[in-house]
């Protein structure tokens, strides 16, 4: 069994401790942002993809993440580099790229409802990873949601035949959605509904969704924890306080997994940020104290922070401010 398997087994058995919290580093940005994925260098030009992949290797070597999510092309490079040899980090690949993650500079795709789309071939993906990510978005629109779930059903059949395990990602829509009541309740119901008819052998190992506040998180995380392990996704980079407070709140209300991409890579140092995330979880530091400790780590490493400490202590996301102490 892998470290990931061990953690999931303890979580499902009701024996969770903070050290069992699963952190996944999402380094699959090339399937969304294209050339902009590695970010800009000091000269203002976009860095090459090799910089992004070098950061993957640093994360793997640190052992602080449980899962490293990549595109199939990056996973092939990591396999060629033998990057996971002797590591407890589980390689994973993004197995579909619905149109709401197409984030090309100047592109208009996120302003429309997502269409199902899949670039990665399962047989090729299975050569480099045994775990993959599939994502869906619900709109309370019969035709769109039916098409999304048909694509997920077809994927499950193919994944089962290929021997590929998966986890499920549920995005919040990026366009207005009309529901009769609260969107978070609607989304929770759709998550549960879409998995209720799926046999255990075809179910996702866990799922992740946007943090829609304490009540919604507690509801979905507590619904069926033996069979439905709930996690959160990270969204935009934000401040260090945003990152750590999101983690603290989500874990408090029952999340047991976090998949963060930009919140890790867009920080000053991916490995130090992962260490800060582990610290607030396992040492139970308040998020503000975690930010201060992170800045001390940066100073010790000789790295200049992107923001002054007071600015980095700010909570910029309304859903976090509403429930922060």
Secondary structure, 3 states (H helix, E strand, C coil): CCHHHHHHHHHHCCCCCHHHCEEEEEECHHHCCHHHCCCECCCCCECCHHHHHHHHHHHHHHCCCCEEEECHHHHHHHHHCCCCCCCCCEEEEECCCCHHHCCCCCCCHHHCCCCCCCCCCHHHHHCCCCEEEEEEECCCCHHHHHHHHHHHHHHHHHHHHHCCEEEEEEECCCCCCCCCCCHHHHHHHHHHHHHHCCCHHHCCCCEEECCCCHHHHHHHHCCCCCCCCEEEECCCCCCHHHHHHHHHHHHHCCCCEEEECHHHHCCCCHHHHHHHHHHHHHCCCCHHHHHHHHHHHHHHCCCCCCCCHHHHCCCCCHHHHCCCC
